[in-house]
Amino acid sequence: MNKFAVGVVIAATLASPLLAQAQVRADASLSNFSYTLVDLLPDDGIVPSLTIVVPADYAGASQISAYLRQYGDTVPSLDDKRTQYTTRYNRDINARLDTAAGKSGASVTGTDFASLQFRTTVSTTSSVAGTRQTYASASANIVEFVLSPGTQVSFFADFNGSASAAKPASSLFREDAQIDGSFSLVGYVQDQVIGGDSKTIRVKAANGYYDASPPPIASSSERFSLTFDNNSALSSNLNLKFSLTSSADSQYYSMLPLPVPEPATTAMLLAGLGLVAGAARRRRKVQGN
C-alpha cells in the first residue's frame, strides 16, 4: 500500500509542469523641478513672488512604501512591507526590499525644490515562481509656498517611466507592470480653496493579460506642468502633492492549457506510471492469495 501511494505521488509530481520563468519590471522618476511666475495685474504695483513660510499647523513631509509578496504554488511564501514617513519639511527618505522573489524600492531626495527627486523601482526575479507582487510608492506634500496677489505660477518637472513584461513561450503566467504619477496643486486664501490644477500620467505594460492587452514594453518621458492663477487681492497659500507608484505582478494560472512536456519529462512520467501499475498488480496478487 505504501509503494502504491509513493508511486501516485511520483507520477503526480512528474505530471506537474515546472512553473515558467518571468521577469516584470517598472521604473519611474520625477526630477528637474522648476517654476515660473507671470504678473496677471501689471498695474497693481505688486511684484510677483513665490516665498517660503512656516505654516502654523500642518507641515509637508515625504512618505514612501515598498511591498513584496510571494504566494500560491511557491514555498516559502513571502510577505514584506516597509512604510516610512519623514518629519516636518524633511524630504530625504528611502526604502528598499531585495529578496529572491524580487526587488522593490522608493526614495525622495533633495535639499530644495529645484533638487527634489522621486524614484520608484520594482521587479520580479527570473527564477521559477508561483505568484509574485511588488509595489513601491513615493510621495511628498509641499505647503511652504505663498504666492503673491495677482500672480500666476506654473510648476514643472520631468517625468520618466518604463514598464516591461517578459512572458516566455508556453508560460502559464499573466504579467503586468504599471506606473502611475499623480500631481496636484491647490491654492488657498484665508483657508478657502480658490482654485487648483492636477495631472495624472500612467504607463502600463502586460503580457498574457487580456485579448486586448497593453504592449509588453511601454515607456513615457514628458515635461509636465501645473498652473494656478491667484486673481485675488490677497496672498495665496499653495499645497503641492507629488506621488509616484510602480507595481509589477506575475501570476500563475493552473487552469490555462498545460505546455507540451519535453521528451525527457514524458519518459519520466511513463516510468512513474509504470511504478503505479506494478504496485497495483502486486496488490491484486496479494489479495487473490
C-alpha positions as CSV (number, residue, x, y, z in Angstrom):
1,M,0.0,0.0,0.0
2,N,2.9,2.3,0.8
3,K,4.5,1.7,-2.5
4,F,1.3,2.4,-4.3
5,A,1.0,5.7,-2.5
6,V,4.6,6.6,-3.3
7,G,4.0,5.8,-7.0
8,V,1.0,8.0,-7.1
9,V,3.0,10.9,-5.6
10,I,5.8,10.4,-8.1
11,A,3.5,10.3,-11.0
12,A,1.7,13.4,-9.9
13,T,4.9,15.3,-9.3
14,L,6.3,14.4,-12.8
15,A,3.0,15.3,-14.4
16,S,3.0,18.8,-12.9
17,P,5.0,21.2,-15.3
18,L,7.6,23.5,-13.8
19,L,6.4,27.0,-13.4
20,A,7.7,29.2,-16.2
21,Q,10.3,31.9,-15.6
22,A,9.4,35.5,-15.8
23,Q,10.7,39.0,-15.0
24,V,8.4,42.0,-14.8
25,R,9.8,45.5,-14.1
26,A,8.6,49.1,-13.7
27,D,10.8,52.1,-13.0
28,A,9.8,55.8,-12.6
29,S,11.4,59.0,-11.7
30,L,10.4,62.7,-11.2
31,S,13.1,65.4,-11.3
32,N,14.2,68.8,-12.6
33,F,11.6,70.8,-10.7
34,S,11.2,74.5,-11.5
35,Y,8.6,77.2,-11.6
36,T,7.8,80.4,-13.5
37,L,5.7,83.5,-12.4
38,V,3.5,85.7,-14.5
39,D,2.1,89.1,-13.4
40,L,-1.6,89.0,-14.0
41,L,-2.1,92.6,-12.8
42,P,0.9,94.6,-14.0
43,D,-0.6,97.9,-12.8
44,D,-1.3,96.8,-9.2
45,G,2.2,97.8,-8.0
46,I,2.9,94.3,-6.6
47,V,6.0,92.4,-7.7
48,P,5.2,88.7,-8.5
49,S,6.8,86.5,-5.9
50,L,6.8,82.9,-4.5
51,T,8.0,82.9,-0.9
52,I,8.6,80.2,1.6
53,V,6.9,80.5,5.0
54,V,6.4,78.2,8.0
55,P,2.8,77.0,8.3
56,A,1.1,77.4,11.6
57,D,-0.3,73.9,11.6
58,Y,0.3,71.2,9.0
59,A,3.8,70.9,7.6
60,G,4.6,68.9,4.4
61,A,6.7,65.8,4.5
62,S,7.5,62.7,2.5
63,Q,6.2,59.2,2.6
64,I,7.5,56.0,0.9
65,S,6.3,52.4,0.8
66,A,7.9,49.2,-0.5
67,Y,6.0,46.0,-0.7
68,L,6.8,42.5,-1.9
69,R,4.7,39.4,-1.8
70,Q,5.2,35.8,-3.0
71,Y,2.5,33.1,-2.5
72,G,0.5,30.4,-4.2
73,D,2.5,27.5,-5.5
74,T,5.8,28.8,-4.3
75,V,7.4,27.8,-1.0
76,P,8.4,29.5,1.1
77,S,5.8,32.3,1.0
78,L,6.9,35.9,1.5
79,D,5.1,39.0,2.6
80,D,7.1,42.0,3.4
81,K,6.2,45.7,3.6
82,R,8.1,48.8,4.6
83,T,6.5,52.2,5.1
84,Q,8.3,55.3,6.3
85,Y,7.5,58.9,7.0
86,T,9.7,61.9,7.4
87,T,9.4,64.7,9.9
88,R,8.3,68.3,9.2
89,Y,9.9,69.7,6.0
90,N,12.2,66.7,5.7
91,R,12.2,65.3,2.2
92,D,15.0,62.8,2.2
93,I,13.8,59.2,2.7
94,N,14.4,55.8,1.1
95,A,13.4,52.2,1.5
96,R,14.4,49.0,-0.4
97,L,13.5,45.3,-0.3
98,D,15.8,42.8,-2.1
99,T,14.8,39.1,-1.9
100,A,14.9,36.0,-4.1
101,A,11.4,36.8,-5.3
102,G,12.1,40.3,-6.5
103,K,13.0,43.9,-5.6
104,S,11.1,47.0,-4.5
105,G,12.5,50.4,-3.8
106,A,11.3,54.0,-3.3
107,S,13.0,57.3,-2.4
108,V,12.5,61.0,-2.1
109,T,15.6,63.2,-2.0
110,G,16.5,66.9,-2.4
111,T,17.8,69.8,-0.3
112,D,15.5,72.3,-2.0
113,F,12.6,72.4,-4.5
114,A,15.0,72.5,-7.6
115,S,16.9,69.4,-6.5
116,L,13.8,67.4,-5.5
117,Q,13.8,63.8,-6.9
118,F,11.3,61.0,-6.7
119,R,12.2,57.4,-7.7
120,T,10.4,54.1,-7.6
121,T,11.5,50.7,-8.9
122,V,10.1,47.2,-8.7
123,S,10.8,43.9,-10.4
124,T,10.3,40.2,-10.1
125,T,13.3,37.9,-10.4
126,S,13.8,35.4,-13.3
127,S,13.7,32.3,-11.1
128,V,10.9,29.8,-11.0
129,A,7.9,31.1,-9.0
130,G,4.2,31.0,-8.5
131,T,2.6,34.3,-7.9
132,R,4.6,37.5,-7.1
133,Q,3.5,41.0,-6.5
134,T,5.8,44.0,-6.0
135,Y,4.9,47.6,-5.3
136,A,6.7,50.9,-4.4
137,S,5.4,54.4,-3.9
138,A,7.0,57.8,-3.1
139,S,5.0,60.9,-2.3
140,A,5.5,64.3,-0.8
141,N,3.5,67.4,0.2
142,I,4.8,70.9,-0.2
143,V,2.9,73.5,1.8
144,E,5.5,76.2,2.4
145,F,4.9,78.2,-0.7
146,V,3.0,81.5,-0.6
147,L,2.1,83.2,-3.9
148,S,1.7,87.0,-4.2
149,P,-1.7,88.5,-5.3
150,G,-2.5,88.9,-9.0
151,T,0.2,86.3,-9.9
152,Q,0.2,83.1,-12.0
153,V,2.6,80.3,-11.1
154,S,3.4,77.3,-13.2
155,F,5.4,74.3,-11.7
156,F,7.3,72.0,-14.0
157,A,9.0,68.6,-13.6
158,D,10.4,65.8,-15.8
159,F,8.5,62.5,-15.6
160,N,10.2,59.3,-16.9
161,G,8.8,55.9,-16.7
162,S,9.3,52.4,-18.3
163,A,7.4,49.2,-17.8
164,S,8.1,45.8,-19.3
165,A,6.8,42.2,-19.1
166,A,8.7,39.2,-20.4
167,K,6.4,36.3,-20.6
168,P,8.2,33.3,-22.2
169,A,6.6,30.9,-24.7
170,S,4.2,28.3,-23.2
171,S,4.1,30.2,-20.0
172,L,1.2,29.9,-17.5
173,F,1.9,33.4,-16.2
174,R,-0.1,36.6,-16.5
175,E,2.3,39.5,-16.2
176,D,1.7,43.2,-15.9
177,A,3.7,46.3,-14.9
178,Q,2.3,49.7,-14.2
179,I,3.4,53.2,-13.3
180,D,1.2,56.0,-12.0
181,G,2.1,59.6,-11.5
182,S,-0.4,61.8,-9.7
183,F,0.3,65.5,-9.2
184,S,-1.9,68.3,-7.8
185,L,-1.8,72.0,-7.0
186,V,-4.4,73.7,-4.8
187,G,-4.5,77.4,-3.8
188,Y,-6.0,78.7,-0.5
189,V,-6.8,82.2,0.6
190,Q,-7.7,82.5,4.2
191,D,-8.3,78.7,4.3
192,Q,-10.7,78.9,1.4
193,V,-9.9,77.0,-1.8
194,I,-9.8,79.4,-4.7
195,G,-8.5,77.1,-7.5
196,G,-6.1,74.3,-8.5
197,D,-4.7,72.1,-11.2
198,S,-4.0,68.3,-11.4
199,K,-2.2,65.9,-13.7
200,T,-2.1,62.1,-14.0
201,I,0.3,60.0,-16.0
202,R,0.1,56.2,-16.5
203,V,2.4,53.8,-18.1
204,K,1.3,50.2,-18.4
205,A,2.8,47.0,-20.0
206,A,1.3,43.5,-19.9
207,N,1.7,40.0,-21.4
208,G,-1.0,37.3,-21.3
209,Y,-3.4,39.7,-19.6
210,Y,-6.4,40.0,-21.8
211,D,-7.1,39.5,-25.5
212,A,-6.6,43.3,-26.0
213,S,-3.7,43.7,-23.5
214,P,-1.3,46.6,-23.5
215,P,2.1,46.2,-25.2
216,P,4.7,44.1,-23.4
217,I,7.1,47.1,-23.2
218,A,6.0,50.7,-22.7
219,S,7.7,54.0,-21.7
220,S,7.0,57.7,-21.3
221,S,9.1,60.8,-20.9
222,E,7.4,64.2,-20.6
223,R,7.8,67.6,-19.1
224,F,4.5,68.1,-17.2
225,S,3.2,71.3,-15.6
226,L,0.7,72.5,-13.0
227,T,-0.6,76.1,-13.3
228,F,-2.5,78.2,-10.8
229,D,-3.8,81.8,-11.0
230,N,-4.1,83.9,-7.9
231,N,-6.6,86.5,-9.0
232,S,-7.4,87.6,-5.5
233,A,-6.2,90.7,-3.7
234,L,-4.5,88.5,-1.0
235,S,-1.6,86.2,-1.0
236,S,-2.4,82.5,-1.6
237,N,-1.0,79.5,0.3
238,L,-0.2,76.6,-2.0
239,N,-0.4,72.9,-1.4
240,L,1.5,70.8,-3.9
241,K,1.3,67.0,-3.9
242,F,3.5,64.7,-5.9
243,S,3.1,60.9,-6.0
244,L,4.8,58.1,-8.0
245,T,3.8,54.4,-7.8
246,S,5.3,51.4,-9.6
247,S,3.9,47.9,-9.5
248,A,4.8,44.6,-11.1
249,D,2.8,41.4,-11.0
250,S,3.3,37.9,-12.2
251,Q,0.5,35.4,-11.5
252,Y,0.4,31.6,-12.2
253,Y,-2.9,30.2,-13.6
254,S,-3.1,26.4,-13.5
255,M,-6.4,26.5,-15.4
256,L,-4.7,27.6,-18.6
257,P,-3.7,24.9,-21.1
258,L,-0.6,23.0,-20.0
259,P,2.5,23.2,-22.1
260,V,3.6,20.2,-24.1
261,P,6.2,18.3,-21.9
262,E,9.7,17.7,-23.1
263,P,10.6,14.1,-24.3
264,A,12.7,13.5,-21.1
265,T,9.8,14.6,-19.0
266,T,7.5,12.3,-20.9
267,A,9.8,9.4,-20.3
268,M,10.0,10.1,-16.6
269,L,6.2,10.3,-16.5
270,L,5.8,6.9,-18.1
271,A,8.3,5.5,-15.7
272,G,6.3,6.8,-12.8
273,L,3.1,5.4,-14.2
274,G,4.9,2.0,-14.6
275,L,5.6,2.1,-10.9
276,V,2.0,2.8,-10.2
277,A,0.8,-0.1,-12.4
278,G,3.3,-2.5,-11.0
279,A,2.3,-1.7,-7.4
280,A,-1.4,-2.2,-8.4
281,R,-0.7,-5.7,-9.9
282,R,1.2,-6.8,-6.8
283,R,-1.6,-5.6,-4.6
284,R,-4.1,-7.6,-6.6
285,K,-2.0,-10.8,-6.3
286,V,-1.7,-10.4,-2.6
287,Q,-5.5,-10.0,-2.3
288,G,-6.1,-13.1,-4.6
289,N,-3.9,-15.3,-2.3
